[in-house]
């Protein structure tokens, strides 16, 4: 599963979070997200506690806040949807600054924004502290279907090659007078996409035949059979367990 390709979201740091095995970080992030999603939208203090937990993880992982804020903008389309809910919602309404807002819509907007933001931040922290190779290795150790991990492995290995092919094809089109500003030249782009697909398909066939001739039986050799120890599982469990404690405290309070 080894690959020497760059991971655009990975931050090379020396931190306790980076040192954890990938499978424990994946499972901790998944359980934390489940707790966040299961929390009722009216438990405002619980969401504040979750945000504080992620801030602590970010400090431990030495991930700067501006880096997180910049990449969290991926959720902006969902934020725009959330902003529209108070105006389009039904039921009880309140007036704020001359605007008639739906109470249920306000809760719905808060629900989308809070849970979406926490989920995105948790995923970014996982990506920042774990390389793509380690993510795939962690999924394999968690008994993820091998078909999925193998496809992801080949995608990671050959993605840069396909990107280079697409870049060379674009340069060739531009050198022949292609200008993407004109609609009638879209045919050249479509032909290029088709050619790239055929090239990728043929490369995949050649790679598969080469693997079969070398003894491939449907399973890639494991790069590292060692897993996480009890200490690492205990450290990673702190995040979801504290999230559960915050949720229970908010519910009982």
Steps between C-alpha positions, in 0.01 A plus 500: 500500500799722499489810285714805478229743408423823679190533712369856459323500838777338701717715727838353582533549874642327805208469739322241716210496254725434200667217688174308551426203276265591213230249593449647847472852358249390237281322754523786752397752233209280389370451855539869581301591187225254594470658845481848345231396251297324770500806726166688500524836327381684810801395710704814429746444785583152370603639162720752675664215689560308176665806347723529804603135466597555136697811600697291748570237232610775259744635760638153570536433126658843444248586229465880467155654519536698171577173320181343635287807433616527138425138417173491694353730234414184309174497697390843370229354267337337802528823698317683220225239519484543877463878466193450280318274746383772745330682212348194335399310815146458627338503842559755776675816386684782673595848385864607505621829347180519304540148359247224556692185587381147562596360840523148361707634210740670741549174688550317170758755384687472828486120479655494152763761579611359837512133409640564152776724631601256774502211255712689249748611767531146636565368148758771433684417821505134398634587155756744639646241737482195270644446153283352228707182504444463875127564460474212256714283727277587795185410306658169408579427866139583589389224263368736236410305180824427319351595165452853630849531648664359188312739271597788728862384498518493120320833478755655733791349309383601152316824570813709443566317172149572375532863608825528303333346196213750524748788539696395190180463298391848605833648394470322165152645447615852588797473264255419219282805559255361753334775703253386770321834482323399179206261524559336162841382618347288775518203259878495537467477878244219473725307262790549743297364791405195293860440398613531861239245608611251234864554593425441868296187419776355285761577766284325759477191280878490452562543872252226586656254253846581637377435855338170405820385328682569827268292714220742591203307644263782589677624812790740527784412738469671836747784541495481880324238709557668836201674652436747777565411861278541802655836585418644157143368506453650846637838391279512191193393700529817708341712225175302448469418873529866597249587228257245647557647847423850367184375328379324815583800716305731272204263489486451875567865576 
